[in-house]
Amino acid sequence: MGEPRRRPGSAAGGERRYRFADGPAGGERRAALALRVPEVLDSQYGLYVWPCAVVLAQYVWFHRTTLRGKRVLEIGAGVSLPGLVAAKCGAEVILSDSEELPQCLENCRKSCLLNDLPDVPVIGLTWGRVSPELLSLAPVDIILGSDVFFEPKDFEDILTTVYFLMEKNPHAQFWTTYQVRSADWSIEALLCKWKLKNTHVPLQSFNADKEHLASSSLPGRHTIEMMIISLARSDGT
Ligand SMILES: C[S@@+](CC[C@H](N)C(=O)[O-])C[C@H]1O[C@@H](n2cnc3c(N)ncnc32)[C@H](O)[C@@H]1O
């Protein structure tokens, strides 16, 4: 994955707007949600909205009626678009990013403030690390992670954190989107090792099979996939 490049219409240190909607345009019962997120173009991945974030946010938006009152944790949140949609739709959200990247955590906080969500907690959670923050985390129903599988060396750390949370919350699901960057990358063996299973979610099932989503030209022509990871049963299914 190369350095983020500036996209047309985005200024360094600027803001971007995303609009989620359903129903026919102009229809009386059309639901919509508009969000603003800070966008600092920098080499740190968490300061930039990735195509996967728009797809996961669309999944959250599409399933918003099931999210009311659910406890949601976003990991590797960066600009936090999926977590913000969940919070606006009535979920109790906690945002997290690496405890070693204070600028990313600051960006999560900025996203909350820009969207009148000052009470959403932002915590440092580094994948693979059993920290006091992870140990003291409140119960969770849904873990969100957009474009967290971008560096193969981190894959097992991500899944150990997810497994740790699912052991404590066996009903929890990990909703995650990833960008296909190499056909050689796979998490299948790691899922098996950590007694997790994944279910592929077709993009068309939540109206995300488009180059333009949420009033944005992301995800463009990138190949984005969505899956739901959960604990496998004792018989491995
Ligand atoms: C490719 S960016 C995706 C950001 C955001 N989720 C999105 O899709 O726009 C990867 C994110 O993972 C975070 N990250 C990287 N290494 C991490 C680690 N070891 N533990 C926790 N978060 C990490 C980065 O700070 C960044 O926010």
The ligand as an SDF file (V2000), in Angstrom:
LIG
                    3D

 27 29  0  0  0  0  0  0  0  0999 V2000
   -5.5870    1.8520    6.6470 C   0  0  0  0  0  0  0  0  0  0  0  0
   -5.9580    2.7540    8.0790 S   0  0  0  0  0  0  0  0  0  0  0  0
   -7.7390    2.6040    8.1760 C   0  0  0  0  0  0  0  0  0  0  0  0
   -8.3230    3.7290    8.9670 C   0  0  0  0  0  0  0  0  0  0  0  0
   -9.8540    3.7410    9.0070 C   0  0  0  0  0  0  0  0  0  0  0  0
  -10.3640    2.5720    9.6920 N   0  0  0  0  0  0  0  0  0  0  0  0
  -10.4100    3.8360    7.6130 C   0  0  0  0  0  0  0  0  0  0  0  0
  -10.7900    2.7920    7.0440 O   0  0  0  0  0  0  0  0  0  0  0  0
  -10.4930    4.9560    7.0760 O   0  0  0  0  0  0  0  0  0  0  0  0
   -5.4500    1.6390    9.4170 C   0  0  0  0  0  0  0  0  0  0  0  0
   -5.7700    2.1160   10.8180 C   0  0  0  0  0  0  0  0  0  0  0  0
   -5.2350    1.1880   11.7580 O   0  0  0  0  0  0  0  0  0  0  0  0
   -4.5360    1.8810   12.7790 C   0  0  0  0  0  0  0  0  0  0  0  0
   -3.4790    1.0200   13.2830 N   0  0  0  0  0  0  0  0  0  0  0  0
   -2.3280    0.6830   12.6640 C   0  0  0  0  0  0  0  0  0  0  0  0
   -1.6090   -0.1690   13.4020 N   0  0  0  0  0  0  0  0  0  0  0  0
   -2.3470   -0.3820   14.5310 C   0  0  0  0  0  0  0  0  0  0  0  0
   -2.1320   -1.1870   15.6910 C   0  0  0  0  0  0  0  0  0  0  0  0
   -1.0240   -1.9380   15.8200 N   0  0  0  0  0  0  0  0  0  0  0  0
   -3.0780   -1.2000   16.6440 N   0  0  0  0  0  0  0  0  0  0  0  0
   -4.2090   -0.4490   16.4970 C   0  0  0  0  0  0  0  0  0  0  0  0
   -4.4610    0.3340   15.4210 N   0  0  0  0  0  0  0  0  0  0  0  0
   -3.5460    0.3620   14.4530 C   0  0  0  0  0  0  0  0  0  0  0  0
   -3.9950    3.1150   12.0810 C   0  0  0  0  0  0  0  0  0  0  0  0
   -3.6840    4.1540   12.9670 O   0  0  0  0  0  0  0  0  0  0  0  0
   -5.1430    3.4550   11.1590 C   0  0  0  0  0  0  0  0  0  0  0  0
   -6.1070    4.2450   11.7930 O   0  0  0  0  0  0  0  0  0  0  0  0
  1  2  1  0
  2  3  1  0
  2 10  1  0
  3  4  1  0
  4  5  1  0
  5  6  1  0
  5  7  1  0
  7  8  2  0
  7  9  1  0
 10 11  1  0
 11 12  1  0
 11 26  1  0
 12 13  1  0
 13 14  1  0
 13 24  1  0
 14 15  1  0
 14 23  1  0
 15 16  2  0
 16 17  1  0
 17 18  1  0
 17 23  2  0
 18 19  1  0
 18 20  2  0
 20 21  1  0
 21 22  2  0
 22 23  1  0
 24 25  1  0
 24 26  1  0
 26 27  1  0
M  CHG  2   2   1   9  -1
M  END
$$$$
